[in-house]
Amino acid sequence: MALSASYGELRPDHFHAGLDFKTEQRCGLPVYAVQDGYVSRIGVKQYGYGNCLYVTHPGSGYTTVYAHLDAFNDKITDWVTKYQYKHKQAQFNAYLPDSVMWVKQGEVIAISGNTGSSGGPHLHFEVRETDSQYPIDPQRFYKVPDTIRPKFHMIGLRPMDSTGVVANQCVFKSYNTWQQEAGNYLASAVEAWGKVGLEFKAYDYMNGQSNIYGLKSLQVLVDDVLLFTFRIDRFSFDLDKAINAFIDYEEWITEKELFMCTFKPQYQPMNMFSWHGDGCVNIQEERDYRVKAIAKDYAGNTSVLNFVIKGKKMERPLMCAPVGELFQVKLANFFQQDSVTVQVPRRAVYNDFYFRYATSVDTTLQKKVYSLHNNTVPLHKAGYFKLPIESDTLQNKKQYYVAYKSPKGAWGHVSATYANGCMEGKLRKLGDYTILVDSVAPKVTLLSKSSTKLVLRLSDELTGISAYNTYVDGKWVP
């Protein structure tokens, strides 16, 4: 039994909800129902979980999930085909009552695959509480060989509020760690003053595997006082995006480094964390502050990191003064300038921040760019934006579209609608936006054909495929 991913791993915008079982880098292995139950949900999607089955087990109160499947067994495939023809939907997500399809423990319900948003053949497996649909740790039931301790890779210190200074600067600083002996790690002493937040980059490892995995728990003590605790046993998908208040989102966006923040955000709706006060270290004396971090994995293997913060009085640089309009967690925030409107609802961000607006010109696109702050501040829920069209000359207004600039610099399509010379839509991310035109139809390319099979490619360079239907002799087929 080998895993490519563990429960609770840190992922962009979410915690990993299950176990990813390795399938020998191939598709086609049999997938068995783990208990008697009924098929309560079936998904067939191009992205996400791809071909996916949910089996509810009334006897235990759990629902199990099997994702990225290559194909279903014959009776499930027959149901899927009938559903597709009836609703004329090739892709769907359907909920089934307990009267439709029961399976027995050990029954082959599917074969493993690589469908949906999958980076390689594997089985994604979840155990959920049926009533709440909260995913829990499947390793309660399935023990994976693991005698390897977690490893600390880096520590980070972030100056907080208007007082924090680290090494004479008011910016995030990171430092490498090293292993003194098995399970014991050290880091160099760091000079700081004022209020400072601590961050840690640490992963788990398993026997015979090259993958990295998530921690089960992390504790931080300063001068033997427990400052922070994280432990993941279950969570709500509705609040899952709040992982962005746990990781250092700015470091993730700019450096692709995953640091876990142990200081308390102003808004954190998930209940897997606890803090002493605000979780910060308030350095007001010129002395050594002793920091200890304890990381554990799902098998109970433990590693400890010790280092010292040296309290040293230092001035905070003037360049650290905030600029912009204050957006607050507890308020509905509104900004309007140059016919641009931005609304961020209450509890849509995790910490107060100073919103900055600017415009520029993308020389490649020859288009005006609207900078709605920057992409290093995450949103917990969507706001609203309205952007003016520079030259509203198109007859077909649907050809206008809004594009968002990714951290890698690529412009991607964002859902928005035309309204009186402007484009408006849901603001899901802060950052750079522009308005472009898509007047090019999608393409359909025949890749191959035989007496029993046609392979087609649907493609669109700008805004993507919103919907498609296929017909043979005028009749719809999935």
FENPEVEN-V757112 format. One record per backbone hydrogen bond with DSSP energy under -0.5 kcal/mol. NH is the residue of the N-H (numbers start at 1). CO is the residue of the C=O. If there is no record, write none. Layout:
{{NH,CO} {NH,CO}}
//
This chain:
{{4,20} {5,20} {8,16} {9,6} {11,14} {14,11} {16,9} {19,125} {20,5} {21,19} {21,123} {22,2} {23,121} {26,23} {28,112} {31,110} {33,107} {37,103} {38,56} {39,101} {40,38} {40,54} {41,54} {42,94} {43,52} {44,92} {45,50} {50,47} {51,69} {52,43} {52,50} {53,66} {54,41} {55,64} {56,38} {56,54} {57,62} {58,56} {60,57} {61,57} {62,57} {63,128} {64,55} {65,126} {66,53} {67,124} {68,49} {69,51} {70,111} {71,111} {73,109} {77,73} {78,74} {79,75} {80,76} {81,77} {82,78} {83,79} {84,80} {85,81} {86,82} {87,83} {88,84} {89,84} {92,44} {94,42} {96,40} {100,97} {101,97} {103,37} {106,33} {107,104} {109,31} {109,107} {110,31} {111,71} {112,29} {113,68} {113,122} {115,68} {117,48} {118,116} {122,113} {123,21} {124,67} {124,122} {125,19} {125,123} {126,65} {127,136} {128,63} {129,134} {130,61} {130,128} {133,129} {135,235} {136,127} {137,233} {138,136} {140,137} {141,138} {142,138} {143,141} {144,142} {151,203} {153,201} {154,201} {155,175} {156,199} {157,173} {158,197} {159,157} {160,195} {163,160} {164,160} {165,193} {166,169} {167,191} {169,166} {173,157} {175,155} {177,153} {178,186} {180,178} {180,184} {181,184} {184,181} {185,304} {186,178} {187,306} {188,176} {190,308} {192,310} {193,165} {194,283} {196,281} {197,158} {199,156} {200,260} {201,154} {202,200} {203,151} {204,213} {207,145} {209,206} {213,204} {216,296} {217,296} {218,230} {219,294} {220,228} {221,292} {222,225} {223,290} {225,222} {226,224} {227,220} {228,220} {229,274} {230,218} {231,272} {232,216} {233,231} {233,234} {235,135} {239,236} {240,237} {242,239} {243,240} {244,241} {245,242} {246,243} {247,243} {248,259} {249,247} {252,248} {253,249} {254,250} {255,251} {256,251} {256,252} {257,251} {259,257} {260,200} {261,246} {261,259} {262,198} {264,278} {266,350} {267,350} {274,229} {276,227} {277,275} {279,276} {281,196} {282,280} {283,194} {283,281} {284,282} {287,285} {289,309} {290,288} {291,289} {291,307} {292,221} {293,305} {294,219} {295,303} {296,217} {297,301} {300,297} {303,295} {304,183} {305,293} {306,185} {307,291} {309,289} {310,190} {310,308} {311,287} {311,309} {312,192} {312,310} {320,317} {321,318} {325,355} {327,353} {331,328} {333,331} {333,344} {335,342} {337,340} {340,337} {341,386} {342,335} {343,384} {344,333} {347,329} {348,345} {353,327} {355,325} {355,353} {358,371} {360,369} {362,367} {363,361} {366,362} {367,362} {369,360} {370,433} {371,358} {371,369} {372,370} {372,431} {373,356} {373,371} {377,374} {378,376} {380,348} {381,348} {383,427} {384,343} {385,425} {386,341} {387,423} {389,421} {393,391} {397,395} {399,396} {400,397} {401,436} {402,414} {403,434} {404,412} {405,432} {406,404} {406,410} {409,406} {412,404} {412,410} {414,402} {417,424} {419,422} {422,419} {423,387} {424,417} {425,385} {427,383} {428,426} {430,377} {431,372} {433,370} {434,403} {435,368} {436,401} {436,434} {438,399} {439,437} {441,439} {443,459} {445,457} {447,445} {447,455} {448,455} {450,453} {455,448} {456,454} {457,445} {459,443} {466,464} {470,477} {472,475} {475,472} {477,470}}
//
